[in-house]
Every structure is written in C-alpha cells, then in structure tokens.
Amino acid sequence: MNYRNRIVINPTIRSGKPCIINTRIAVADIFDYLGGGMTIEEILDDFPDLTLEDIQACFAFAADRDRRLTTIPHEIPI
C-alpha cells in the first residue's frame, strides 16, 4: 500500500504529527486506540469519515518508519 496518498505531515496540523489526510487524526491516535483495546471496526464506527484503507495506511506508515530506524549492533565482548 502506498500510504503517502493518505498520511500527511503538516507543521500547522497537530504540531506536525503524521495525520490521516483531511482529518486531525494522528497515526499515533489510531495506535493508541488499538493499544487501548478498540477494534478496527470500533474505530471506524466512532470515526465515520475514516476508511479501512486509512487504518491500513497507518500500519504501512509505521512499518516504513520502523524499517528506516537506525539499529544498534550487538556489543561484541572483548
């Protein structure tokens, strides 16, 4: 999925947090709801402007961000 069509970063919206396009709902908000026990269906019911593709874009964004993180190699004992 190409999340770039659905996730935007605008410094004037939510202090530059990545948000679902045309909303003020941050990617982090979606993961907070899921982490709090809500299902995707419950999120979609609570936010009728969101689509399943918006939620999937949040996952794709997070996966891409995780791939780009710098990893620290394991220490090698001397």
C-alpha positions in Angstrom: 0.0 0.0 0.0 1.2 3.5 -0.8 0.4 5.3 2.4 1.7 8.6 1.0 -1.7 9.3 -0.5 -3.4 9.1 2.9 -0.8 10.1 5.6 0.4 13.7 5.6 2.7 15.8 7.8 1.8 19.4 8.0 3.5 21.6 10.7 0.3 23.6 11.2 -1.8 20.5 12.0 -1.3 18.6 15.3 2.2 20.1 15.6 3.5 18.2 12.6 2.4 14.8 13.7 1.7 12.4 10.8 -2.1 12.5 10.3 -4.7 10.9 8.1 -5.4 13.3 5.2 -8.3 15.7 5.6 -8.5 14.9 9.3 -6.8 15.9 12.5 -6.5 12.2 13.5 -2.8 11.3 14.0 -1.3 7.9 13.2 -0.4 7.7 16.8 -4.0 8.2 17.8 -5.0 5.1 15.8 -2.4 3.0 17.5 -3.4 4.4 20.9 -7.0 3.3 20.3 -5.8 -0.1 19.1 -3.4 -0.5 22.0 -6.3 0.5 24.4 -8.3 -2.4 23.2 -10.5 -0.9 20.5 -11.0 -3.0 17.3 -10.7 -1.6 13.9 -14.4 -1.9 13.5 -15.0 0.2 16.6 -12.6 2.9 15.4 -14.4 3.0 12.1 -17.8 3.2 13.9 -16.5 6.1 16.1 -15.0 8.0 13.2 -17.3 7.6 10.2 -15.0 9.7 8.0 -12.3 7.1 8.3 -12.0 4.1 6.0 -10.3 0.7 6.3 -7.7 2.0 3.8 -6.9 4.9 6.2 -6.2 2.4 9.0 -4.1 0.2 6.7 -2.2 3.3 5.7 -1.3 3.9 9.3 0.1 0.4 9.5 2.1 0.9 6.3 3.4 4.2 7.6 4.5 2.7 10.8 6.2 -0.3 9.1 8.0 2.0 6.7 9.2 4.2 9.6 10.4 1.1 11.5 12.4 0.0 8.5 14.1 3.3 8.4 15.2 3.3 12.1 18.9 3.0 12.7 19.7 -0.2 14.6 22.5 -0.5 17.1 24.6 -3.6 16.5 25.0 -6.1 19.4 28.1 -5.5 21.5 30.9 -7.8 20.9 32.7 -8.9 24.1 36.5 -8.2 24.0 
